[in-house]
């Protein structure tokens, strides 16, 4: 049996959704040939995953911003997928273009599990050419998303309040929304980076990841925080700009004692190799993130789950004082070493 699993988002989504999804399907179909279709840098991560027989990649050039050339490009990708003769295609993605791809393949008779757009390709083409469709359709998943996963409508609502027992996002998505009963296993067997340990010279190692894709994921005091941590005797690093190969980055995280991170993909990369995280959550509720440690809530309006600050205070919730973060770090290691005073 040949199976294709689709997830095209960033590193965090590949690490926290696609990797455990591969493990789930490997359990369900131990003899199957499992391929994955991912986007750009996700290729580098998925080539490290045992149980993946082939990695197909959509490049940045294949995914233009304008909808018409993007549609034409994804029809070309669909033809490549058809040539592989998969018996089952599973789309875990929620972005418009992967869902368009899944619908295109579904309308051609492919066995599609998961998410796809809620219009047939002929209906979609008719509305697009007649100019009946506005940008909101493409930008808001609530407008276009259809699925044969059992509970995908719950993904669109503030689920962290309604389903507190669902766990962090990967468990909520795969177990609750998609209906899988298997354990969500976010782990990879990666070799430690021995040279990195030598460079640290027996100091505890802390990684700092202070930048995300939007304003609600940027910590403004990164450099001063690193300076203060170094004064406390820690070896601190933070190169997550893609310049270091993924396997080496994971090897470094494996020997790292603690990651201090904003709500970005680095948390899930650390999770893959068992490195605990201290989260600077900003606008995201800690229950969504599932981090081992979280700094205390700074503002009453903090967990708004918005990309743009509704209070027009430029995400002041990210302006966590350096001494608060350092105190949290010192407390963590005191507890870990059994030296915390009660």
N, C-alpha and C positions, 0 to 999 in steps of 0.2 A: 504493500500500500504506500502511495506517495501523498504526503501531506504538506501543505504550505501554511505557515503561520505568519500573519502580517502585523507589524507594529512599526510605524515610521517616525515616531516622535524622537525627542532627544535622549541623551545618555541615561537620564534618570528613569524614563519610561521603558527604555530597553532593559535596563538593569532590574527594575522593580516589577515589570509586567511580562516582557517577552521571555526573559530567562526562566522565571518560574513556570511560564506557560509551556515552554519547551519540555521542562521536567514533567509537567502534568501529562502532556501528550505522549511522552516517552513511556510513562507508567501505563497509560491506557492502551498504547499501541507499540509494544516493545520491539516488534519486528519491522515497523514502518520506516521508510526513508523520510526524514523530516527536514524540510527546507524552511528558511525564514526570509522574509522580504522586509528590509529595513531601510533607513535613510542615512546617507552620508557617513558620519563618523561611527554610527551604530554598527557598521560593518566590522570595524576593528574589534569591538567588544564581542560581537557574536562569533567571530572566528575562534575565540578562546573557550567557547562553551562545548563541553562534551555532549554528544547526542545530537548535534546539528550536522547533517550530512552535506548541506550546501547553503551558502549565504548569497542571496540576491540583494542588490543595493540600488536604490534610487539616488542618483546624484543631484546636487544642487541645480545643475543645469537642466535636469529633467523635470524640475518642479518650479517653473517660472511663477512669478507673482500674479500675472494677468490670467484670468480664468480661461479664456479661449485657447491660448497656447498650452496652458496646463492640461486642459481636457485632451487636446490632440496628443500631447506627450504621454499621458496616462493610457490613452487608447493603444499607443505603441507598446507600453509596458504590459498591458493586458494581453497583447498578441504574444509577447515573450512568455508570459505565464501559461497561456494556452498551449504553447509548443511543448511545455514540460509534462503535460497530461497528468495533472494532479487529480487524485480521486476525492480529496477533501481540501477546501481552502477556508481558513479561519481568520477572520479580520477582527483583531482586538483594538484597532485604531478607532479614534473618534473624530479625527480631522476630516474635512470635507473630501479632499482628493482621494485618500485611501478608501473612503466609503463610496465614492463615485466608482472607483476601480472595482470594488466588490460587487456593486450593483450591475456594472457592465458585464462582469463575468457571470453573475447570477442570471441575467437576462439571456445569456448565451447557453444556459443550461448547466452551468457548473454547480457542484454541491457546495454552497456557501453557508458557513456557520458564522454567526456574529453580526457585525454592524455593516450597514449599507444605506444609501440614501433612500428616502421614502417615495421617490418618484421613479417610474420605469425610465429607461434611457430615452425612449421615444417621447414620453411626457416631458421629461426634462429638456430635451432638445427643442420641443415645440414651445415651451415657456421661455426658454432662453432666446430663441430667434424672434419671438413675438414681443420681446422686451417686457414681459410680465414679471420678471424676477428682479428683486432688488438685492443689494449687497447683504442685507440682514440674513437672507436665506443661507448664504455661504458662510457667514461669520458666526452664526449662532447655532450650535448643534441641536438645540431644541426645535429648530425649524426644519432641519433636514434629516435628523438621525432616526433610522428604523433599525430593528434588530430582532433576531430570533434567540438571543440570550434572554433568559427568563425575567430578569429584573433591571434591564437597562434604563427604564424610565426613572428609577431611583437615582441614577447617576447625575441627572440634571438638577435635582433639588438639593437643598442644604442637608445632605445625608448625615453629616457628622452630628447634627442635633437629633435627627429622627431615628438613626440607627447606631447609637453609641456602642452597642455590643458588636458591631461589624468589624471593629479593629481599624488599623491604619489603612491608608489608601490601597495598597496592593491587595490586602485581604478583602477589603470592601469590594474592589473591582472584580477580582477573579472569583472569590467565593460567593459574595452576595449577588453582584450584578450578572456575572456570567454563569453562576450556578455550579461551579466546580467544587467537589467535596474534598479534593486532595489538599494537603498542606502546601501553603505558598512558601516555597524554598528559595530564598534570595541568597545564594551562596555560590562561590566559585573556588575551585582548588587551584590556587595560584602560589607560586614559589615566593618566599620572602626575598627582598632585595638585601643581600648580606652587606654590600658596600655601604648602603645607607645607614645600617646599624653601626658600622665602623666609624662613619663620619660623625654620628651623634655622640660617640665616646661615652657610652653608658648613661647619658642623660635621658630623661624621659622625652619622648618625641611627641610633639603636637603639630598637627596640620591646621592651617587656617584657610577657609574658603569663604571669602567675604563678598563675592559679586555674583549676581544673578542676571536674568534677562530683563528685568524691569525694576523700577524704583522701589517696589516693595520687597526687593530681594538684594538690597545693597547696604552693607554695613559701612558707615562713613569713617570709622576710627581704626581701620585695619592696621595701618602702619604703627600707630602708637600702641595698639594692643600687642602686636608682635614684639615691640621694644620692651614692653612691661613683662611679657612672658619670658623673654630672654634674660631679663634682669633677675627673674625668679629661678633661673638655672635650667630652663627648658631648651631643648633643641627644636626650633620652629621652622617649618617650611610651608609652602603654599603655591606650588606651580601647577595650576589646573587650567592652563590656557591652550592645551592641545599640543604644545611643543614637545612634551615627553610622551613616548609610546604608551599605549594603554596598559600593556602588560607590566611595564616598568612602574607606571603610576599605581597600579593595583599592588605590586610588590612592595612599594614604599608604604602604602596605606596599611598593608598587612603587618608591618613592624611599627606602625604608629600607635601610640598609646591612647590618643584622643584626637578627634577631629572637631574643631569649632567651625560651624558652617551656617550659612543662611539656607533658606529653603530652596535648594537647587540640587542638581544631579549628583554632586559630590557625596551627599549623604548616602545615596543608594550604592555608589561605587564602594564606599567604606563598608556598607552593610554586606556587600558581596564577600569581603575578606575578613569580616569579624571585627572591624575597627569601630568602637563606640563613638557616638556623636553627641556633642553639646550643641543644641539648636538655638539659633537666634531667629525666632519664627516670624517676626514682623506681623503681617496681617493674616497669616495662616494659623488655624487652630492646631495646637499640639496633637490633638487626637487624630488629625489627618496625617500628620508627619510620622508618628510612631518612633520618634527619636528616643534614645536612652535617657538623655538629659535635656532640659529646656530651661532657659533663663526665665525668671519670673515675669509675669505680665506687667507691662509698663503703663499702658493707658486703658481706660474703660472701653474705648471704642476699638481696641486693638484687633480682635479676631474677626475682622469684617469680611475677609476672603475676597478682597477687591484688588484689582491691578492698578487702579487709580484711586487716590485717597479721597473718600467721600466727604471727609471733614476739611479738605483743602489745607492740611497741615504737613504735606509732603512726607508722609509716613514717618512721623516723629517716633513711632513705635520701634523703628530700627535704630534709633539713637540711644542704644544701651550704654551706660557709662562703662568705661574700661575697667574700673575697679570692681564693678558688679560681675563682669565676666571672669576676671582673674580670681575673684573670691570663689566663684562657682568651680573653677578649675582646681584650685587648691583644696577646696572641700572634697571634691571628687577623689583626688589622689590620697587625701588623708583617710577617707573612708576605705578606699581600696587597700591601703597599707595597714589598716587597723589602728591608726593613730589618732582618729578623731575623738575629741573629748566629748563626753556625754554630759 
